[in-house]
């Protein structure tokens, strides 16, 4: 797997669809650009769906700070979408029980307020 260490010490995956021989040729051509080949990358138990990595102590490690930022951004957007989708249920003439909707909307607003301040 081809990765690149950027000047900011962030490590990004480079997916060019190369086989191992092509990756080695690519490395030979781009020797001083921070590219390297790795067999595997670390796995994040906390945020398995995100893949942010950084260069630390001469190795690639998980960047859970960036993973958490991505997670929070995703959740804020998800809650905003939920609030938009359930606005109509808060009208007085809606004929169903809206107790659960009210609770979920309050949870969404609280999460958005707390996380957008950070």
FILO-276249 format. One line per field, with one value per residue (C-alpha): residue number from 1; x negated, y negated, z negated. Coordinates in nm, 4 decimals, always signed. Each point is the difference from the previous one (the first is absolute). Last residue first. Layout:
BEGIN
n = c(NUM	...)
x = c(X	...)
y = c(Y	...)
z = c(Z	...)
END
This chain:
BEGIN
n = c(118	117	116	115	114	113	112	111	110	109	108	107	106	105	104	103	102	101	100	99	98	97	96	95	94	93	92	91	90	89	88	87	86	85	84	83	82	81	80	79	78	77	76	75	74	73	72	71	70	69	68	67	66	65	64	63	62	61	60	59	58	57	56	55	54	53	52	51	50	49	48	47	46	45	44	43	42	41	40	39	38	37	36	35	34	33	32	31	30	29	28	27	26	25	24	23	22	21	20	19	18	17	16	15	14	13	12	11	10	9	8	7	6	5	4	3	2	1)
x = c(+1.5774	+0.3124	+0.1463	-0.0229	+0.2082	+0.2697	+0.0346	+0.0174	+0.2617	+0.2127	-0.0095	+0.0931	+0.2903	+0.1144	-0.0201	+0.2103	+0.2585	+0.0177	+0.0564	+0.2877	+0.1551	+0.3164	+0.1905	+0.2513	-0.2194	+0.2210	-0.2267	-0.3043	-0.3055	+0.0160	-0.0687	-0.3467	-0.0950	-0.2150	-0.1793	-0.0823	-0.1221	-0.2209	-0.1503	-0.0618	-0.1806	-0.2032	-0.1091	-0.0756	-0.2234	-0.1914	-0.0418	-0.1350	-0.2393	-0.1329	-0.0316	-0.2065	-0.2183	-0.0742	-0.0212	-0.3058	-0.1025	-0.3747	-0.2585	-0.3567	-0.3147	+0.1173	+0.3177	+0.1179	+0.3757	+0.3043	+0.3648	+0.2068	+0.3551	+0.2567	-0.1912	+0.0304	-0.0786	-0.1654	-0.2173	-0.2059	-0.3633	-0.1027	-0.1176	-0.2619	-0.1648	-0.1580	-0.1453	+0.0384	-0.1413	-0.1018	-0.3742	-0.0083	+0.2733	-0.1323	-0.1244	+0.3199	+0.2136	-0.2108	+0.0566	+0.3744	+0.0100	-0.1645	+0.2433	+0.3121	+0.1326	+0.3637	-0.0997	+0.1325	-0.2247	+0.0844	-0.0750	-0.2370	+0.0128	-0.3422	+0.0791	-0.2652	+0.2000	-0.0807	+0.1230	+0.1463	-0.0162	+0.1360)
y = c(-2.3467	-0.2191	+0.2125	+0.3082	-0.1102	-0.1801	+0.2834	+0.2650	-0.1958	-0.0600	+0.3690	+0.1159	-0.2469	+0.1287	+0.3591	-0.0782	-0.1938	+0.2762	+0.2596	-0.2025	-0.0725	+0.2085	-0.0274	-0.2446	-0.2897	-0.3068	-0.1753	+0.0066	+0.1802	+0.2879	-0.2334	-0.0815	+0.3693	+0.0187	-0.3273	+0.1064	+0.3369	-0.1680	-0.2211	+0.3091	+0.1790	-0.3121	-0.0233	+0.3756	-0.0242	-0.2984	+0.1778	+0.3132	-0.1984	-0.1889	+0.3301	+0.1523	-0.3109	+0.0382	+0.3764	-0.0373	+0.3653	+0.0603	+0.0310	+0.0329	-0.2029	-0.1281	-0.1448	-0.0160	-0.0458	+0.1989	-0.0716	+0.2956	-0.0229	+0.2813	+0.1706	-0.3007	+0.1090	+0.3322	-0.1671	+0.2426	-0.0651	+0.0181	+0.3057	+0.1111	-0.3384	-0.1682	-0.3472	-0.3447	-0.3048	-0.1856	+0.0662	+0.3275	-0.0670	+0.1934	+0.2953	-0.0017	+0.0189	+0.2898	+0.1801	-0.0665	+0.1375	+0.3211	+0.0276	-0.0374	-0.3473	-0.1035	-0.3599	-0.0148	-0.2309	+0.0258	-0.3124	-0.0564	-0.3353	-0.1101	-0.3603	+0.0315	+0.2924	+0.3665	+0.1907	+0.3464	+0.2852	+0.3375)
z = c(-2.0189	+0.0144	+0.2799	-0.2221	-0.2963	+0.1996	+0.2515	-0.2723	-0.1947	+0.3105	+0.0935	-0.3507	-0.0066	+0.3412	-0.1246	-0.3062	+0.2004	+0.2610	-0.2715	-0.1470	+0.3418	-0.0353	+0.3263	+0.1455	+0.1176	-0.0408	-0.2478	+0.2274	-0.1376	+0.2446	+0.2931	-0.1341	-0.0041	+0.3139	-0.0696	-0.3564	+0.1263	+0.2595	-0.2683	-0.2134	+0.2855	+0.0740	-0.3627	+0.0006	+0.3096	-0.1369	-0.3322	+0.1710	+0.2181	-0.3013	-0.1887	+0.2800	+0.0068	-0.3714	+0.0485	+0.2223	+0.0182	+0.0131	+0.2766	-0.1241	-0.0658	-0.3375	+0.1526	+0.3590	+0.0188	+0.1051	+0.0673	+0.1132	-0.1269	-0.0331	-0.2805	-0.2321	-0.3576	+0.0853	+0.2617	+0.2066	+0.0872	+0.3656	+0.1881	+0.2522	+0.0401	+0.3018	-0.0347	+0.1541	-0.1781	+0.3167	+0.0073	+0.1934	+0.2556	+0.3034	-0.2043	-0.2059	+0.3160	+0.1269	-0.3324	+0.0172	+0.3544	-0.1176	-0.2935	+0.2173	+0.0601	-0.0367	-0.0621	-0.3540	-0.1998	-0.3689	-0.2010	-0.2911	-0.1802	-0.1180	+0.1088	+0.2731	+0.1397	-0.0505	+0.3024	+0.0203	+0.2539	-0.0996)
END
